[in-house]
Amino acid sequence: EIVLTQSPGTLSLSPGERATLSCRASQSVSSSYLAWYQQKPGQAPRLLIYGASSRATGIPDRFSGSGSGTDFTLTISRLEPEDFAVYYCQQYGSPFGPGTKVDIK
Amino acid sequence: QVQLVQSGAEVKKPGASVKVSCKASGYTFTSYGISWVRQAPGQGLEWMGWISAYNGNTNYAQKLQGRVTMTTDTSTSTAYMELRSLRSDDTAVYYCARVTMARGVIISPTVYWGQGTLVTVSS
């Protein structure tokens, strides 16, 4: 079973700053099957990125995904107030990473 | 539109069982699978497993093997997740989610989620 590790655990940034979140897999993951989700308190997760780099419907272009093999990255180019949340990576149909919390500095 | 509507909150005693339902609408139920994910208070997302609504095949997280059973009722487009021998650390919000499957593998990310069901295990 592939284990996903996310870093950092918490990222403290100000609105307008750039956020870079990392997801590392214990063994190679097909890029086609890597997704990123955003979750806010009291809400179900929302799909942001699928196939490692494709934005889901309605997701702003400040969100981008990249990577291959065992190392993947979610980048938020300029943080908006609504982007402060927890972000998870997942290989489809498998356990999630532990999450990265992006909070306001 | 695709909707997944889950059953209401449950309070159970340690050692009991709980069965959460997830009624699907807005799509052909047997053309997809249902994944179950839970989230303990203040914790991350824990993948529990999935079931194919086409043929009933299942894949459970190793940690829950022997305690969890996922089933579907195609006549009512409803998926069920039963968890037995409940412990306090099973207290969580339980989500169902629609997934696309091919040859026993999930080939899509999760776009559609249920609203979540809070299961509280307490004596």
Interface residues (C-beta under 8 A of the other chain):
Chain A: E1 Y33 A35 Y37 Q39 A44 P45 L47 Y50 A56 V86 Y88 Q90 Y92 G93 S94 P95 F96 G97 P98 G99
Chain B: S35 V37 G44 L45 E46 W47 W50 N59 A61 Q62 Y95 A97 V99 V105 I106 I107 S108 P109 T110 V111 W113 G114 Q115 G116
